[in-house]
Amino acid sequence: MRTLPALAGFLSLLLPAMAFAETASMRTASEAEIRSHLPGTAELKEGKNGYEYRHGNKNGYKISNGQVCVLFPNKSTDCVNVKTDGKKFQMIDRKGGRTRF
């Protein structure tokens, strides 16, 4: 019975380290990598404000090295940082949360 709490304690130390090891090899994704990973970027047309728009969509997108920003119709913006290891992509929000991209 003592092994179960010990195993749980060991895993609580090991799992964050494993997650860090996976993200430690991540680097800032280039604009070209982001564009090739995102479907539909070839359809985007640049607007006068520097954001790109899809026909019929009111959200604007600004894609640069390591970042994607969205301009919403109410003029608010939200940006995420994009990291990659060349195969997998992660979005990092302003709170530091990471999700697959």
N, C-alpha and C positions, 0 to 999 in steps of 0.2 A: 504494500500500500504506500510506502514511502517513495517508491520510484515514480509514481504518477505526479506528485507535486514537484519532484526534482526535474522530471522531464518537462513539465509545463514551464518551470522557471528557466530551464535551458533554452527551450524554444522561444520564450519571450525575449531572450538575449540574442538568439541566433537569427530570427526572422528579420528584425530591422537591419542587421548587418548584411543579410543576403539582399535585401531591397536596396541598400546603399551600394553594394557591389555592382548591382545591375545598373543603377543610375550613375555610378562613378565614371563609367566609360562613355557616358553621353556627352555630346558637345553641342554647341549652338548650330542649329540647322540653317543652311544657306537659303536664300530666297528661291533659288532654282529647285532645291530639294523639296521645300514646302510646296511650291507650285506643282511639282511632278507628283507629289503625294496626295494633294487635294484634288478631288474630281471637279471638273467644270471651270477651272481657272482660265482656260483658253477662251471661255465665253465672256469673261469680264471685260468691260469697257471703262476707261478712265473718265471720271467726271471732272468738272471744273474745280472741285474742292480737293483733288488729289486722291480721293477714294475711288475704287473701282466698283462697278455695279453690274449685276446680271440683269438682263432685260426683264422688266416686270417686277423686280425685287427692289424694295426701298432701303434695304440694308446695304451700306457701303463697306468695302473691305480694303484694308491697307496691309499688304504683305511685304515684309522686309526680312533681312537676315535675322533669324531668331525670333521673329515676332509676327503675330497676326492680330490686327485690330479690327473691330467691327464698329461702324457708326450707325446707330439706330435712327429711325425717323424722328424721334423726340430729341435728337442731337446728343444723346448720351453715348459714350463709347465704352468699350470693354476690350482689353487686350490680354493676350496670353503669350508667354514665351514658349518657343518650340525647341526641343532638344532631340537629338538623334544619335544613334550609334552607326548609322548608315543603313540600317534595316528597320529598326523599330523607332517610332516617333512618340514623344510625350509632350503634352501641353502642361504648362505650369501656370496656374492662375495667380492672381495678386496676393493670395493668402498662402501660397506655397504648395497648394494641393496639386498632385500630379495625376493625370489620366492619360490613357492611350489617345493618340491623335490619329 
